[in-house]
Amino acid sequence: MQQQEHLWWQKEVIYQIYPRSFQDSNSDGVGDLQGIISRLDYLQWLGIKVVWISPIYPSPMADFGYDISDYQDIHPLFGGIRDFDQLLAEIHKRGMKLILDLVPNHTSDQHPWFIESRSSKDNPKRNWYIWENGRQDGNLPNNWLAQFGGPAWEWDELTGQYYYHAFLKEQPDLNWRNPDVQNAMFNMMRFWLDKGVDGFRVDVMWHMIKHADLIDNPINPDYKPHMATCEQVLHVFNTDQPEVHDIVHKMRRVLDEYDDRMMIGEIYLPIHKLVAYYGYDSKGAHLPFNFQLLTLPWNAIAISNAISEYEGALPQKAWPNWVLGNHDQPRITSRVGLDQAKVAAMLLLTLRGTPTIYYGDEIGMRDVPIPFAEIQDPQGLNMPDKNLSRDPSRTPMQWSGNPNAGFSIAKPWLRIDKNYKVVNVETQKKDKTSCLNYYRKLIQLRQSEPALRNGDYRPLYADNQMIAFTRKWEGDNFLVLLNLSHRPCYYKPSYEMLSGIIMASTSMELEGQKISGNIELSGDEGIVVKIES
Ligand code: NOJ
């Protein structure tokens, strides 16, 4: 029987754009929508068909756009609604799809809803946010801590109550138990879906409902001083509450009013909890983001085990996905080094499931040291001794060796890596052996080989150096061999593997070579072999 081909969000690679840092078109040092439009041909050349853009809505920028003051407009820094319409049209013209960032858990404290809500206790919008009295002993309502430092409760003098904020005090959490909030947000989703947006990446989906009784969180026995201060407690009662799944399901129903739209959930949870976000009968999030490659130590056995655990935990009909970088985490190149980052890219692009690439990773951009006086990220500013600023992985895209790496003719909002004259798109495009051409090759291979998109994942072998697995689809069979260490390693194939051709390799000179029998890999080497038998 012919097996079914998959939908666009299952077949294609997702590319995350951090809009402040992609391309500036109006010389203010900050990226914008016209800048993105001017780079769509590049993305098309790279083989990208799906673009996710971090928030572009009006915002006081306390958390760089994740504090929204109007859900249905565009921040003037990025352009206007006409620029947005043009961007969407240009994306669709190229047969590409657009995923917007949706931030439903919290608004900015400058959002008109919050301004109303805090104006008096009997304002109709009071119950749109989470207001609470202090404890009788004069203490905070409970011991919940904010992600960016300090307690999660902010005292409001005017009405004499506290409000809850999981992140900054400038980002009050909405009360998703309130049906009016739900309807307002669903209508906002429809606004963008009516425009033709293809999907949403939903910010902190697992935060959206908190325990109704605001129970104290347990103390984290494993807390260490280098960790973010909010890790002092375990987030048992302020996140991942059972009722969140009803909300996710309702959001899914809104998407299902339209053809072919999708929703990704940003969720940092262990696998068994993460997969619940696919929802009953897979009617929840299409893709609950799987961040294991970001969070696990770079160790072949640990990663191989995690892949198997994830594959095994997926509900029926659930489609997997993998992420190697985003705007909240150190870049892969800085975590494992450039050579291993290429092995990691091969893993990302050959595993079963939708891969997400973070802008700049395709040219091996690394975290840029930002002097203390230039730190912008509130997470870095609020916990200055912990090196938690996310700025280093948010620096401007390195397009060329021109001033400011071709990102802007003005001083960029964040400094650019000093290596930009060597590490940039223009230079790497010309070099067949560059990281960029390597990424492009892997993306093309994935697109041209149904086995790499749809095939079964079968783990073959893992030890403390290497991971080996196959991808099988109809008559095609691929072997992927990855050396996650710097030392050579040796693979003894099973009887199944008679001989094959190397279709992609971290050292590109191996491509097209025939191999059979035992296989030796150099340190930091990976190969994708099409098995002939
Ligand atoms: C997750 C986003 O990815 C991050 O950048 C942001 O700071 C928090 N959510 C709060 O919205």
Residues whose N, C-alpha, C, O or C-beta is under 5 A from the ligand:
A	BS01	NOJ	D63 Y66 F167 D203 V204 D328
